[in-house]
Amino acid sequence: MDLELDTDQQELRDHARSFLADSCPPSLVRDLFEGRVIEGRVVEGRVVEGRGPADSGGLWSAMVELGWPALAAEVDHGGLGQGFVAEAVLASELGRVVAPGPYLATVTQFAPVLVAAGAAELLGRVSAGDLTGALALGAADASARADGDGWTLDGVKTHVLDGASAEEIAVVARLVGSRGHEGVGAFLVPRAAVAVEPLTVIDPTMPLATLRLDGVEVDGARVLLDPRDPASFDALEHVRRHATVAMALSGVATCRAIVEATVSYAKQRHQFGRPIGSFQAIKHRLADLYLAVERADALAWYAAVCLAEDDARLPVAAAMAKAALGDCQRLATRDGLQLHGGIGFTWEHDLHFLLKRATTTAFLLGGAEHHRAELARHLGLVA
């Protein structure tokens, strides 16, 4: 297992970082936070027009032109076949700059369900940037009932990333009367077919929504994973871990950006004629921040390689990565805010964008406590 990026992956990281520095500056994020409509942006000397509210002023369109949605997908599905590590690099760089847009929801959550279902035509549309999607996880909050050649779905899905803007929703639901690992499936539902309630969130770059399924009818052709198939549960568990690892990578990158900003401020801010970073108490806190982010980063990339190589250790690695993100997020947001002093509390400073993104990613798809409990089950420490 090689945890180092190869030359091509390093070039992808460097190019993505350079592109996002120009195309996703803090001013774009601020416009989104302050509710300003972004019509378009100048990207590499030309204006890229937005394609709806999820496009964030042409940022997603520019990513599509660069082939980012296709990068990790298999060639048979219209992709470039670069594998999950390439997807992980992009998820990390997007987290580093608090980039808005449908990449996380569509590529790291929705597309893996399509892969599990073998939905080649839909995957081709995702790779081409012609289709955006979201994943409504959690089987216990939605039920599926066979109805002739189709299905009827009922229930409520909460905290669905991009649930109010994605064109299609992969809804996970449980067969009526089933329990445990049995009777869990996934259905492709147009967003227009469900009642959508956008949630008030601290981070508008990660928009969440509640979806209400009141007798939604699904044609048999739109069943992604049949709840009557025992293999569907394991397939969905793999999808969940895929999404969890990508979220961990993105969140850790945000925490690293907080640490870098805090170290930079500690070098610039003077008190008693010296940079505050020269005081021993501040050094200790910065050292703790560094160790926390390095630990979380190592675990997230270990999980990424487990996923890329289809390693049997993935369930444990994914739980460890997300739990470590939670620990890192708590320390980074607390100390990052405190060590910035008074300016850390102001709306005018860009730090709060990072703090809010880190907090959001730490709790989506389960917080540290949830994943520690899952880790204990995998290790046989609980019945």
C-alpha positions in Angstrom: 0.0 0.0 0.0 1.6 3.3 -1.2 0.5 6.4 0.7 2.5 8.8 -1.5 1.0 10.5 -4.5 2.6 9.6 -7.8 3.8 12.3 -10.3 0.5 12.5 -12.1 -1.4 12.8 -8.9 0.9 15.5 -7.6 0.5 17.4 -10.9 -3.3 17.1 -10.5 -3.1 18.5 -7.0 -0.9 21.4 -8.0 -3.2 22.2 -11.0 -6.3 22.0 -8.9 -4.8 24.2 -6.3 -3.8 26.8 -8.8 -7.1 26.7 -10.6 -9.1 27.1 -7.4 -6.9 29.9 -6.1 -8.0 31.9 -9.2 -11.6 30.6 -9.6 -12.7 30.2 -6.0 -11.2 33.1 -4.1 -12.7 34.1 -0.6 -14.7 36.8 -2.4 -16.8 34.1 -4.2 -17.4 32.3 -0.9 -18.3 35.6 0.7 -20.8 36.4 -2.0 -22.5 33.1 -1.4 -22.5 33.6 2.4 -24.0 37.1 2.0 -26.7 36.0 -0.4 -25.5 37.8 -3.5 -26.5 36.2 -6.8 -23.4 35.2 -8.8 -24.1 35.4 -12.6 -20.7 34.4 -13.9 -17.0 34.6 -13.3 -13.9 35.2 -15.3 -11.9 31.9 -15.5 -8.6 31.8 -17.4 -9.4 35.0 -19.2 -13.0 34.3 -20.3 -16.4 34.6 -18.7 -18.0 31.3 -17.6 -21.7 31.7 -17.1 -23.5 29.9 -14.2 -26.0 27.1 -14.9 -28.3 27.6 -12.0 -27.9 28.2 -8.2 -25.7 25.1 -7.6 -23.2 26.3 -10.2 -21.9 29.1 -8.0 -21.2 31.6 -10.8 -19.7 29.2 -13.3 -17.4 27.3 -11.0 -19.0 23.9 -11.6 -19.2 24.6 -15.3 -15.4 25.3 -15.3 -14.8 22.0 -13.3 -16.8 20.1 -15.9 -14.8 21.6 -18.7 -11.6 20.4 -16.9 -13.1 16.9 -16.8 -13.2 16.7 -13.0 -16.5 14.7 -12.8 -15.1 12.2 -15.2 -11.6 11.9 -13.7 -12.2 8.9 -11.3 -14.9 7.2 -13.3 -14.2 4.1 -15.4 -13.6 4.5 -19.1 -16.6 2.3 -19.8 -18.7 4.9 -18.0 -17.4 7.9 -19.9 -14.7 8.6 -17.4 -10.9 8.9 -17.5 -10.2 5.9 -15.3 -7.9 7.6 -12.8 -9.4 5.9 -9.7 -10.5 7.1 -6.3 -7.1 8.7 -5.4 -7.7 11.3 -8.1 -11.2 11.9 -6.7 -9.7 12.2 -3.2 -7.2 14.8 -4.4 -10.0 17.0 -5.8 -12.2 16.5 -2.7 -9.3 17.6 -0.6 -8.5 20.7 -2.6 -12.1 21.7 -2.7 -12.3 21.5 1.1 -9.1 23.6 1.4 -10.8 26.6 -0.3 -14.4 26.0 0.9 -15.5 25.6 -2.7 -19.2 25.5 -3.3 -20.8 23.3 -6.0 -22.2 19.8 -6.5 -18.9 17.9 -6.7 -19.1 16.2 -3.3 -22.8 15.3 -3.6 -22.7 14.2 -7.2 -19.3 12.6 -7.6 -18.6 11.2 -4.1 -22.1 10.3 -3.0 -24.5 9.9 -6.0 -22.1 8.4 -8.5 -21.0 5.5 -6.3 -24.6 4.3 -6.1 -24.8 4.3 -9.8 -21.6 2.3 -10.0 -23.1 -0.3 -7.6 -26.2 -0.4 -9.7 -24.3 -0.7 -13.0 -26.2 2.3 -14.4 -23.7 3.0 -17.2 -25.9 5.6 -19.1 -26.5 7.7 -16.0 -22.8 7.5 -15.1 -21.9 8.7 -18.5 -24.1 11.7 -18.0 -22.5 12.4 -14.6 -19.0 12.1 -16.1 -20.0 14.6 -18.9 -21.4 17.0 -16.3 -24.9 16.7 -17.7 -26.4 15.3 -14.5 -26.2 16.3 -10.9 -27.4 14.1 -8.1 -27.7 13.6 -4.3 -27.7 10.7 -1.9 -30.5 10.4 0.7 -29.0 7.8 3.1 -30.5 6.1 6.1 -33.0 3.2 5.5 -35.0 3.6 8.7 -36.5 6.9 7.7 -38.1 5.8 4.4 -40.1 2.8 3.4 -40.5 1.0 0.1 -43.6 -0.9 -0.9 -43.9 -3.0 -4.1 -46.7 -1.8 -6.2 -47.3 -3.8 -9.4 -44.2 -3.3 -11.6 -43.1 -0.3 -9.6 -42.6 0.9 -6.0 -44.1 3.4 -3.7 -41.9 5.3 -1.3 -42.9 7.1 1.9 -40.9 8.8 4.7 -38.7 11.8 5.4 -35.0 12.2 4.5 -33.1 14.8 6.4 -29.8 16.6 5.9 -29.4 15.6 2.3 -26.5 17.4 0.7 -27.6 19.4 -2.4 -31.1 17.9 -1.9 -32.7 21.1 -3.1 -30.7 21.6 -6.2 -29.7 18.1 -7.5 -31.6 16.8 -10.6 -31.9 13.3 -9.3 -31.9 11.8 -5.8 -30.7 8.3 -4.9 -33.1 7.5 -2.1 -32.2 4.6 0.3 -35.3 3.0 1.7 -36.3 -0.2 3.6 -38.8 -2.8 2.4 -41.9 -2.6 4.5 -41.8 -5.2 7.3 -38.0 -5.9 7.0 -35.4 -5.6 9.6 -31.6 -5.5 10.1 -29.5 -6.0 7.0 -32.5 -7.3 5.0 -34.8 -5.3 2.7 -32.6 -2.2 2.1 -32.5 -0.8 -1.4 -32.0 2.4 -3.5 -34.3 4.2 -5.9 -33.7 6.9 -8.4 -36.2 9.7 -7.7 -36.4 13.0 -9.6 -36.1 16.0 -7.3 -39.3 17.4 -8.7 -41.2 14.3 -7.4 -40.5 15.0 -3.7 -41.3 17.9 -1.4 -38.1 19.8 -0.7 -37.5 21.9 2.3 -34.1 23.7 2.3 -32.6 23.9 5.7 -31.1 26.9 7.4 -27.4 26.0 7.7 -24.2 27.7 9.0 -22.4 27.0 5.8 -24.3 27.8 2.6 -21.5 26.2 0.5 -22.8 22.9 1.8 -26.6 23.3 1.3 -28.8 20.7 3.1 -32.4 19.9 2.6 -35.2 17.8 4.1 -37.0 15.6 1.5 -40.6 14.4 2.1 -41.7 11.3 0.3 -45.5 11.0 0.4 -46.5 8.1 -1.7 -43.8 8.8 -4.4 -44.2 6.3 -7.2 -41.1 4.9 -8.7 -41.0 2.9 -12.0 -39.3 -0.5 -11.9 -36.7 0.8 -14.3 -35.6 3.3 -11.7 -34.7 0.8 -9.0 -31.0 1.1 -8.5 -30.6 -1.6 -5.9 -33.5 -3.9 -5.3 -34.4 -4.2 -1.6 -35.3 -7.8 -2.2 -31.7 -8.6 -3.1 -29.6 -9.5 -0.1 -26.5 -8.1 -1.8 -28.0 -4.5 -1.8 -27.2 -3.9 1.9 -23.5 -4.6 1.4 -23.4 -2.5 -1.8 -24.9 0.5 0.1 -22.5 0.1 3.0 -19.7 0.4 0.4 -21.3 3.5 -1.0 -21.6 5.0 2.5 -17.9 4.4 3.2 -17.0 5.9 -0.1 -18.9 9.0 0.7 -17.5 9.0 4.3 -13.9 8.9 3.2 -14.4 11.7 0.7 -16.0 13.8 3.3 -13.2 13.1 5.8 -10.6 14.1 3.2 -12.4 17.3 2.4 -12.9 18.2 6.1 -9.3 17.5 7.0 -8.1 19.8 4.2 -10.3 22.6 5.6 -8.8 22.0 9.1 -5.3 22.2 7.6 -6.2 25.6 6.1 -7.4 26.8 9.5 -4.1 25.7 11.0 -2.0 27.3 8.3 -4.0 30.6 8.7 -3.5 30.5 12.4 0.2 29.9 12.2 0.5 32.7 9.7 -1.4 35.1 12.0 0.7 34.0 15.0 3.8 35.1 13.1 2.4 38.5 12.1 0.5 39.5 15.3 2.9 41.3 17.7 2.4 41.7 21.4 5.0 43.1 23.9 7.3 43.7 20.9 7.3 40.1 19.8 5.2 37.8 17.5 2.7 36.0 19.6 3.8 32.8 18.0 7.1 33.1 19.9 5.5 32.7 23.3 5.8 29.2 24.7 2.1 28.8 25.5 1.1 29.6 21.9 3.8 27.3 20.5 2.3 24.4 22.5 -1.1 25.0 21.1 0.2 25.3 17.6 2.1 22.1 18.0 -1.1 20.3 19.2 -3.0 21.7 16.2 -0.2 20.4 13.8 -0.3 16.9 15.4 -4.1 16.7 15.2 -4.3 17.7 11.5 -1.4 15.4 10.6 -3.0 12.5 12.4 -6.4 13.1 10.7 -4.7 13.5 7.3 -2.8 10.3 7.6 -5.9 8.3 8.6 -8.0 9.9 5.8 -5.4 9.0 3.1 -5.0 5.5 4.5 -8.8 5.1 4.1 -8.6 6.6 0.6 -6.0 4.0 -0.4 -8.0 1.2 1.2 -11.0 2.3 -0.9 -8.9 2.7 -4.1 -7.3 -0.8 -3.7 -10.6 -2.5 -2.5 -8.8 -3.4 0.7 -10.7 -5.4 3.3 -9.6 -3.0 6.0 -11.8 -0.2 4.5 -14.7 -0.5 7.1 -12.2 0.1 10.0 -10.2 2.7 8.0 -13.3 4.8 7.1 -14.5 4.9 10.7 -11.1 5.9 12.0 -10.8 8.6 9.4 -14.1 10.2 10.2 -13.6 10.0 13.9 -10.2 11.6 13.6 -11.7 14.4 11.5 -14.1 15.1 14.4 -11.3 15.3 16.9 -9.3 17.5 14.6 -12.2 19.8 13.8 -13.0 20.4 17.5 -9.4 21.5 18.2 -8.9 23.4 15.0 -12.1 25.4 15.2 -11.6 26.2 18.9 -7.9 27.2 18.8 -8.0 28.7 15.4 -10.7 31.1 16.6 -9.1 31.9 19.9 -5.6 32.4 18.6 -6.9 34.8 16.0 -8.0 36.9 18.9 -10.6 39.6 18.3 -10.6 39.4 14.5 -11.5 35.7 14.7 -15.0 36.7 15.9 -15.7 39.2 13.1 -17.8 38.6 10.0 -15.3 40.6 7.9 -12.5 38.1 8.5 -12.5 35.1 6.2 -11.7 32.6 9.0 -15.4 31.9 9.7 -15.8 30.3 6.3 -13.3 27.7 7.2 -14.6 27.2 10.7 -18.2 26.6 9.4 -17.1 24.2 6.6 -15.0 22.2 9.0 -17.9 21.9 11.4 -20.3 20.9 8.7 -18.1 18.1 7.3 -17.3 16.8 10.7 -21.0 16.1 11.4 -22.3 15.1 8.0 -22.4 11.3 7.5 -21.9 10.8 11.2 -19.8 12.5 13.8 -16.8 11.2 15.8 -18.9 9.5 18.4 -21.0 7.6 15.8 -17.8 6.4 14.0 -16.1 5.4 17.2 -19.1 3.2 18.0 -19.0 1.8 14.5 -15.2 1.1 15.0 -15.9 -0.7 18.2 -18.4 -3.0 16.5 -15.9 -3.8 13.7 -13.2 -4.6 16.3 -15.6 -6.8 18.2 -15.5 -4.6 21.3 -19.3 -4.5 21.7 -22.0 -7.2 21.1 
